[in-house]
Amino acid sequence: MLLELIQQLESGQRMSVAKSFGYTLTHNTIKILPIVLVWTIIWFILLVIQALLSKSKKREKESFSAENAAKTLAGYQSFSLSKAFFKALEKGVRMIVFLILPAIAWENLSFWQSVKKGIAVFKSNLAAFVTGFTLTGLATAIIFLPPAILFYISGEAEITYPDWVWVATIIYIAFAWSYSIYLEQMFTAELYLWNYKWEKAVAKAQQEGRPIPSINEVPRPSILDDVHELVEKSSVVN
């Protein structure tokens, strides 16, 4: 739905949540399902490997409480290189999936075509992808800093907070996770849009017999500006 809204914006159309929901439901859902299935399988395999490699330690069974629920939702746990590696791997897989989805939403490609296009965009813009991966990770760390500080103080200083504090923390964590995913989606959408703009510049250069420009020679688009990058594509697709 977010990608459909971006397409409306970049096509100079009036943004409509109802229209984006309807088009996603009737046109994109079938194409998205295989991607969701593959993503789920990969995620499950990573979780199994992570569980097998983790050291088995006897832990006291934690009682259910609002504090423990908040810690679980936030993924708050002791740091280790293996956990950090798998978290980064999961994030990388998720962002690659987010690179595949614009091919479905904006170009109406099939499942396999979308996968190939998304992987191609990833390979062609590896440096930009790593930059976005790092920046969105840093933003996520900043967003989750307040609950992390709260968890640390609660554990180290052994301060007991009332349940309403943890309920408010759970609500904050829900919005924090949503916003972190939103940042990843927006970055990958903009990266895909940049690649699409570069492809148009390459086609135009070939037609005019000029040297093919590199992607860095093409101005990077912004979803928030007034330039409609998908006007031509919208007229063809819709």
N, C-alpha and C positions, 0 to 999 in steps of 0.2 A: 504493500500500500504506500509506503514511504517513497519507493522508487517511482510509482505511478504519479504521486504528487509532484516529485521532482521533474518528471517528464512534462507534466502540465505546465509547471513553472518555466521550464527551459523551452517550451514550445509556444510561449506567449499566451497560454490559455488561462482561464480563471481556475484557481485551485478548488477542487471539490473532493471532500472526503468520501461522500456517497459514490461518486463516479469511480474513484480509485478503488474502493472496496468492491463495487460491482464488477469492474473489469478484472480485478485480481481473482475474484471468485469464479468468474465465467471463462476466463482465458488463460490465466497463469497457474492456477492450482494444480492441474494435471501435470504440467511441466515441472513444477516445483517439487512434487512428491518424491520422485526418484532422488533428487538432490538431498532432500530431508532424510530419506532412508539411508543413503550412503554416508551422510554426515553422522547420523545416529550410530551406524556400525563402526565408523572410525572412532567416534567418541567412546563407544563401549570398549573397543579394543585397547584404547589408551588407558581407560580406567582399570581394566583387568591387568595390564602390564604394570601400571603404577601400584596396584594392590599386591602383585606378586613380588615386586622389587622392594616394597616397603618392609621395614623391620617389624617383626611381630613382637609387640610389647604388651604385657598384661596391664590393662588399664582398669581402673575402677569405673564401674558403670555410672555414667553421669545421670543424675535425676533430671526429669523434664522441668524446665523453667524458662521464663522469658529470656533470661540472660543466655542460657545455652542455645536457645532457638536463634537468638540474634547472632551468636558466634558461628553457628552452623550456616546460616544464610549468608554471612559475610565471608565465609571460608577462612575464618581466623584460626590459624594453627601455627605450630612451631615451624620456623624456617628451615629448609634443607635444599640443597642444590637439585636433588632429584625432583622434589615437588615444584620448584621454580621452573625446571626444564619442562615438565609436563604441562604446567600452566601456560607457559609460553607456546608450547606445541599446540595446545588446544586453541589458544587465541589465534595462532597462525592459520590453522585449519578453518576456523570460523571466518577470518577475514578473507581467505581465498574463496570460500563459499559466497561471501558478500560481493566478491568480484565477478562471480558467475551469474548472479541474479539479474544485474542490469541487462545482460544479453537477452534474457527472457522478457523482462519488462519493457525495454526500450527498442529492441530490434526483432522481437518475436521469433527468435531462433529456437530450434528444437533442443531437447535435453543435451544430446551429445555435442551439438554445435555450440551450445552455451558453455559447456564444460571446456571445450577446446579453446573458445574465445577467452574465457576467464583465465585459464592457465597461460595463454599467450600474453595477455595483458600483464599478468603477474611476472612472467619471465622478462618481458620487454621493459618493465619498469621496476626492477628488483630494488634498486637503490631508493626510489621514491616509496616503495612499499615498506622497506625496512625503516625509513624515516617516520612514516605514518604509524607503523607498528610501535615504534619507540615512544612517539609523542602521545599516542592514545593510551599507551601503558602508563606513562608518566601522569597524564590527566586522571586516569583511573585511580592511581595511587594517591593523588591529592584529594580526589573526591572521597575516598575511603579513609582518609587520615583521621577525621573526627571520631568515627566509631572505633578505629584502631587505638587511638589515645584513651578512649573510654574503657576499652577492654584491658589495656595495659594497666591503667590505674586501678581498675577493679581487681585485677589479679595480683599485682605487685604490692599495692597498698592495702589489699584485703578490705576494700571499702564496699559495703553493701548498698546498692542503689534500689530505690523502690521499683516495682514492676512497671509503672507508667514510663519510667526512663527507658527501659528496655523495649517497651512497646513502641515508643517514639523512635528508638534506634532502628527497630525492624522496619518501620515505615520509611525512615530515611534510607536504609539499605536498599529497599525495593526501588525507590526513585534513583538511587545511585547506580544500581545495576542497569536500569533502563537507560539512563543517560550515557553510561559507558558504552553500551551496545549501540546507542544512537550515534555516538562519536565515530565508532568504527564503521558503521554503515555510511555515514556522511563522507568520511574520508575515502572509502573504497568507491563510492559513487562518483566522487569528484575525480578520482584517479582514472576510473573507466571513461568518464566524460573527456578528460584530457587526452586519453589514448584515442578516443573517437574523433576528437578535433584534429589530432595529428594524422590519423588515417585520411581525413578529408584533405588535409594539406598535402599529403603525399600523392593522392590521386590527382589533385589539381596541378602539382608540379610535374607529374608524368605527362599529363595532357598538354602542358605548355612547354615541355622539353627542358625544364629547369632541373638543377640538382635536387635530389630528394633531401628535405630537411630532417634533422634529428628532432626528437620530441622536445628537447630542451630549447630548440629554436622556435617552438610554437608556444605562444603565451598560455600559461596555465589558466583554465577557466575557473570561475567561482560560481557556485550555485546561488549565492546571495546577490550577485550583480544583476544588471538589467539586460545583459546580453543573452539572447535566446539561442543556445547552441544546438538544440534539437528541432528547430523549425522545419528543416528539410526532411529529417527522419519522420517527424510527426505527420507531415503531409503524405508520406509514402505509406506508413504503417496504418494510420487511422483513416 
